[in-house]
Amino acid sequence: MKKILVIEDDRVIRENILKLLQAEGFEVTGASNGSQGLSAAMSNLPDVILCDVMMPELDGYGVLVALRSNPATATVPFVFLTGKAERSEVRQGMELGADDYLTKPFSKAELVGAISSRLKKQAALAEQQYNLRSSSELVQDAADKLEQIKTSLCDALEREEFQVYYQPQVNVQSGKIVSAEALVRWLHPEKGLISPAEFIPDAEETGFIVQLGEWVLRTACKQMQVWQNAGFPLQQVAVNLSPRQFHQPDLSSRVAQILAEIGLEASSLELELTESLMVQDADRAIATLQQLKDLGVSISIDDFGTGYSSLSYLTQYPFDTLKIDRCFISNITDGCTNAAIVKAIIEMAHSLCLEVIAEGVETESERDFLWRYECDAMQGYLFSPALPAVDFEQLLMEGK
């Protein structure tokens, strides 16, 4: 039941209003002057206040000023009752914070309508404030959750739960391992091996991917240096760059610093980028790629054909290698359109002086198809999944 406070020094008018509102189902309280009205407002906290303008001692303006200055009553809807409806009087009340005016004499419909209108607006305002608070709480909860995720990932890196695995890239003609792609894995002490599909999106969203990506780059370069010093004929190690990493303003200098600290030749490093990076601020992307190329690093475009696949960027960006996505390699020998697409990609890439690597090769017939159409290199489960460094080294020692 909504509570209405009526502050009116005219006893007859006050009692008539109280009776009308009681009949309408409101809980009503009356006050015969401004001081009593203030006291009743503070103690009862009504939903709407009706207040006469002209009263002895403390008039309606004084009541309104006192109510608006108190946080407990500052937002309570306030309707003036007046026998005069002069524009200057109305303006004065509105400037002090009044919500409405009723000019005496007024009808029951006008009275109830004014109160109902104030209650509806108050309810709408309360709902809006509730929604804002709820939205704010949801945003804060999401921020807290992201911070917890980032902390978990940082702790995992510090505890050396992340590992770099290496998948061999095999020369199609010789069948020898010529390069390796570095892929991060999370070996959780309780959950076991966690798929990159689960933690990479979290790392991207929290920004941890920059720290993780640099660790992978540094680890892979160190391992490549070890293998080269051991005499293994690996040409390059390929490392994926995330969007956040790629858009770092100091990316090329960070890469140069890591190579210098480790002592690895820049030509031994290949950086892999996805197609989506190429359409985000093309001029800046080209400049960043050129800086990396100037270091001597090779650049490959990963998962070609699954993103934007604009042929124009192949001529605009300084790529060295194009990687055909595994979705085109699957069932390539079944006479489907995949065969035509793969052949066209190989021919186009070679005409642009790009090397071609096929991903996801799983059968000998797929390997033979790629050999027939002179694909340069391939990787996939036909040869080996991604392996820890020690197991990958065993493949190199066996000469497979």
C-alpha positions in Angstrom: 0.0 0.0 0.0 1.5 3.3 -1.1 1.9 6.0 1.6 0.8 9.6 0.9 1.6 12.6 3.2 -0.7 15.6 2.9 0.7 18.8 4.4 -2.2 21.4 4.4 -3.0 24.0 7.0 -6.7 24.3 5.9 -8.4 21.6 8.0 -11.4 21.1 5.7 -9.3 20.7 2.5 -6.8 18.4 4.4 -9.6 16.1 5.7 -11.3 16.0 2.3 -8.1 15.0 0.6 -7.4 12.3 3.2 -10.9 10.8 2.8 -10.6 10.7 -1.0 -7.2 9.0 -0.9 -8.2 6.5 1.8 -11.2 5.5 -0.4 -8.7 4.9 -3.2 -6.7 2.5 -1.1 -3.8 4.7 -0.1 -2.3 4.8 3.4 -2.5 8.5 4.2 -1.0 10.8 6.9 -2.0 14.4 7.5 0.0 17.4 8.8 -1.4 20.8 9.6 1.7 22.9 9.1 5.2 22.7 7.5 7.1 21.7 10.7 4.7 18.8 11.3 4.9 17.8 7.7 8.8 17.7 7.8 8.7 15.5 11.0 6.1 13.2 9.4 8.1 12.9 6.2 11.3 12.0 8.1 9.6 9.4 10.2 7.2 7.8 7.7 9.2 8.2 4.4 6.0 8.5 2.2 5.9 7.6 -1.4 4.3 10.9 -2.5 4.0 14.2 -0.6 1.2 16.7 -1.3 2.0 20.1 0.2 0.3 23.5 0.3 2.4 26.4 -0.9 1.1 29.1 1.4 1.3 28.2 5.1 2.3 30.2 8.2 5.8 30.0 9.6 7.3 27.3 7.3 5.7 27.5 3.9 5.7 24.9 1.1 8.9 26.2 -0.4 10.7 25.9 2.9 9.4 22.3 3.3 10.6 21.4 -0.2 14.1 22.9 0.4 14.4 20.9 3.7 13.3 17.7 2.1 15.6 18.0 -1.0 18.6 18.6 1.2 18.1 15.4 3.2 19.3 12.2 1.4 16.5 10.2 3.0 13.8 12.3 1.3 15.6 14.0 -1.6 13.9 11.9 -4.2 10.4 11.6 -2.8 7.9 12.9 -5.4 6.6 16.3 -4.2 3.4 17.9 -5.5 2.5 21.5 -4.6 -1.2 22.4 -3.8 -1.9 26.0 -4.5 -4.8 28.4 -4.9 -2.7 30.5 -7.3 -1.3 29.2 -10.5 0.9 32.1 -11.5 3.7 31.2 -13.8 6.4 32.8 -11.6 5.2 30.7 -8.6 5.2 27.5 -10.6 8.7 28.2 -12.0 10.0 28.9 -8.5 8.6 25.6 -7.2 10.0 23.6 -10.1 13.4 25.2 -9.7 13.5 24.1 -6.1 12.7 20.5 -7.2 8.9 20.1 -7.2 7.5 17.4 -9.4 4.0 18.8 -10.1 1.4 21.4 -9.2 -2.3 21.0 -8.5 -4.4 24.2 -8.5 -7.3 24.4 -6.0 -10.0 23.5 -6.4 -9.1 20.2 -8.2 -11.2 17.2 -8.9 -10.8 13.7 -7.5 -9.6 12.5 -11.0 -7.0 15.3 -11.1 -5.7 14.4 -7.6 -5.5 10.6 -8.2 -4.1 11.2 -11.6 -1.3 13.4 -10.3 -0.4 10.8 -7.6 -0.5 7.9 -10.0 1.7 9.7 -12.5 4.3 10.4 -9.8 4.2 6.8 -8.6 4.7 5.4 -12.1 7.6 7.7 -12.8 9.1 6.8 -9.4 8.7 3.1 -10.2 10.3 3.5 -13.6 13.2 5.4 -12.0 13.7 2.8 -9.4 13.7 0.0 -12.0 16.2 2.0 -14.1 18.5 2.4 -11.0 18.1 -1.3 -10.2 19.1 -2.2 -13.8 22.0 0.1 -13.6 23.2 -1.4 -10.4 22.6 -4.9 -11.7 24.6 -4.1 -14.9 27.3 -2.6 -12.8 27.4 -5.6 -10.6 27.6 -7.9 -13.7 30.4 -5.9 -15.2 32.3 -6.0 -11.9 31.6 -9.8 -11.6 32.9 -10.3 -15.1 36.0 -8.1 -14.3 36.6 -10.1 -11.1 36.3 -13.4 -13.0 38.7 -12.3 -15.7 41.2 -11.2 -13.1 40.9 -14.6 -11.4 41.5 -16.3 -14.7 44.5 -14.1 -15.5 45.9 -14.9 -12.0 45.4 -18.6 -12.6 47.2 -18.4 -15.9 50.1 -16.3 -14.5 50.5 -18.8 -11.7 50.5 -21.7 -14.1 53.3 -20.0 -16.1 55.3 -19.4 -13.0 54.9 -23.0 -11.9 56.1 -24.1 -15.3 52.8 -25.9 -16.2 53.0 -24.6 -19.7 55.1 -26.5 -22.2 56.0 -25.9 -25.8 55.4 -28.9 -28.1 56.8 -29.2 -31.6 55.1 -30.6 -34.7 57.4 -31.5 -37.6 57.0 -29.9 -41.0 58.1 -32.3 -43.7 59.5 -31.6 -47.1 57.1 -33.2 -49.6 59.8 -34.3 -52.0 62.5 -35.7 -49.6 60.2 -36.8 -46.8 62.7 -35.2 -44.3 61.8 -33.0 -41.4 62.9 -29.5 -42.3 61.1 -27.3 -39.8 59.0 -27.4 -36.7 55.9 -25.5 -35.5 55.9 -24.5 -31.8 52.6 -25.0 -30.1 51.8 -24.2 -26.4 50.3 -26.8 -24.2 49.0 -26.6 -20.6 49.7 -29.6 -18.4 47.6 -28.9 -15.3 48.5 -30.9 -12.2 44.9 -31.9 -11.6 43.1 -31.6 -14.9 45.9 -33.0 -17.0 46.4 -31.8 -20.6 44.1 -28.7 -21.2 43.3 -28.0 -24.8 44.6 -24.7 -26.2 41.0 -24.2 -27.4 40.0 -23.8 -23.8 42.8 -21.5 -22.4 43.9 -19.5 -25.4 40.6 -17.5 -25.7 40.9 -16.7 -21.9 44.5 -15.7 -22.4 43.5 -13.4 -25.3 40.6 -11.8 -23.3 42.7 -11.1 -20.2 45.7 -9.9 -22.1 47.9 -12.7 -20.7 48.5 -13.9 -24.3 51.2 -11.2 -24.7 53.2 -12.6 -21.8 52.5 -16.2 -22.8 53.2 -15.6 -26.4 56.6 -14.0 -25.6 57.5 -16.9 -23.4 56.6 -19.4 -26.2 58.7 -17.3 -28.6 61.7 -17.2 -26.3 61.4 -20.9 -25.4 61.1 -22.0 -29.1 64.1 -19.9 -30.1 66.2 -21.3 -27.3 65.2 -24.9 -28.3 66.0 -24.1 -32.0 69.4 -22.9 -31.0 70.0 -26.1 -29.0 69.0 -28.3 -32.0 71.2 -26.3 -34.4 74.2 -26.5 -32.1 73.6 -30.3 -31.9 73.9 -30.4 -35.7 70.3 -31.2 -36.6 69.4 -29.8 -40.1 66.4 -27.8 -39.1 65.8 -24.7 -41.2 63.3 -22.9 -39.0 61.0 -22.9 -36.0 57.5 -21.4 -36.6 55.8 -19.5 -33.8 52.2 -18.2 -33.9 51.6 -14.6 -33.1 48.3 -13.6 -31.5 46.4 -10.5 -32.5 47.4 -8.7 -29.2 51.0 -9.6 -29.8 51.0 -8.5 -33.4 49.5 -5.1 -32.5 52.2 -4.3 -29.9 53.9 -1.1 -31.0 57.4 -2.5 -30.1 56.9 -6.0 -31.5 59.9 -5.9 -33.9 62.2 -4.6 -31.3 61.1 -7.3 -28.8 61.7 -10.0 -31.4 65.1 -8.6 -32.2 66.0 -8.4 -28.5 65.0 -12.1 -28.0 67.0 -13.3 -31.0 70.0 -11.3 -29.9 69.9 -12.6 -26.3 69.7 -16.2 -27.5 72.1 -15.8 -30.4 69.7 -17.3 -32.9 69.8 -16.1 -36.5 66.7 -14.3 -37.6 66.4 -16.5 -40.7 65.8 -19.5 -38.3 62.5 -18.0 -37.1 59.2 -17.9 -38.9 56.3 -16.0 -37.4 52.8 -17.2 -38.3 49.8 -14.8 -38.6 46.1 -15.4 -39.3 44.2 -13.8 -42.1 42.0 -11.8 -39.8 45.0 -9.7 -38.8 45.5 -8.5 -42.3 42.2 -6.6 -42.5 42.7 -4.6 -39.3 44.5 -1.4 -40.1 46.2 -2.6 -43.2 48.8 0.2 -43.3 50.0 -0.5 -39.8 50.0 -4.2 -40.4 52.2 -3.8 -43.5 54.6 -1.5 -41.6 54.9 -4.1 -38.8 55.5 -7.0 -41.2 58.1 -5.0 -43.0 60.0 -4.3 -39.8 60.0 -8.0 -39.0 61.2 -8.8 -42.6 64.0 -6.2 -42.2 65.2 -8.3 -39.2 65.5 -11.3 -41.5 62.5 -13.2 -40.0 60.2 -15.2 -42.3 56.4 -14.5 -42.3 53.7 -17.1 -43.0 50.0 -16.7 -43.4 48.2 -19.4 -41.4 44.9 -21.2 -42.1 44.7 -19.7 -45.6 41.2 -19.9 -47.1 39.2 -20.0 -43.9 39.1 -16.2 -43.2 38.8 -13.3 -45.6 40.9 -14.9 -48.4 41.4 -11.6 -50.2 43.9 -12.3 -53.0 44.9 -8.6 -53.0 46.6 -8.8 -49.6 48.9 -11.6 -50.9 50.5 -9.0 -53.2 50.5 -6.2 -50.6 52.0 -8.0 -47.6 55.6 -9.4 -47.5 54.8 -13.0 -46.9 57.2 -15.9 -47.5 54.9 -18.9 -46.9 51.2 -19.7 -47.3 49.7 -22.5 -45.1 46.7 -24.3 -46.5 44.1 -25.0 -43.8 43.4 -28.7 -43.0 39.7 -28.3 -43.9 40.8 -28.3 -47.6 43.2 -31.2 -47.2 40.6 -33.6 -45.8 39.1 -35.8 -48.5 41.3 -34.2 -51.1 41.4 -37.4 -53.2 37.7 -38.0 -53.3 37.2 -35.9 -56.4 35.6 -33.1 -54.5 36.1 -29.4 -55.0 38.8 -29.4 -52.3 41.2 -30.9 -54.8 40.6 -28.1 -57.3 41.0 -25.5 -54.6 44.3 -26.9 -53.3 45.7 -27.2 -56.7 44.8 -23.6 -57.5 46.2 -22.3 -54.2 49.6 -24.1 -54.8 49.8 -22.7 -58.4 48.9 -19.2 -57.3 51.3 -19.2 -54.3 54.2 -20.4 -56.5 53.5 -17.8 -59.1 53.8 -15.2 -56.3 57.1 -16.8 -55.1 55.5 -18.1 -51.9 56.2 -21.5 -50.4 53.2 -23.7 -49.5 52.7 -25.8 -46.4 49.7 -28.1 -46.2 48.3 -28.6 -42.7 46.4 -31.6 -41.3 47.8 -34.3 -43.6 46.6 -37.7 -42.3 46.7 -40.2 -45.1 49.2 -41.4 -47.6 46.8 -40.6 -50.5 46.8 -36.9 -49.3 50.6 -36.9 -49.1 50.8 -38.4 -52.7 48.4 -35.7 -54.0 50.5 -32.9 -52.5 53.7 -34.5 -53.9 52.0 -34.7 -57.4 51.1 -31.0 -57.4 54.5 -29.9 -55.9 53.4 -28.6 -52.5 56.6 -27.7 -50.7 56.0 -29.0 -47.2 53.3 -30.6 -45.0 52.5 -31.4 -41.4 49.9 -33.6 -39.8 49.2 -36.8 -37.9 50.5 -38.9 -40.8 53.9 -37.9 -39.7 53.5 -36.9 -36.1 51.3 -34.9 -33.7 52.9 -32.1 -31.7 55.5 -33.5 -29.3 57.5 -32.4 -26.3 61.0 -31.3 -27.3 62.7 -34.5 -26.1 60.4 -36.7 -28.2 60.7 -34.4 -31.2 64.5 -34.6 -30.9 64.1 -38.4 -31.0 62.4 -38.1 -34.4 65.4 -36.0 -35.6 67.9 -38.5 -34.4 66.1 -41.3 -36.1 66.1 -39.3 -39.3 62.3 -39.9 -39.9 
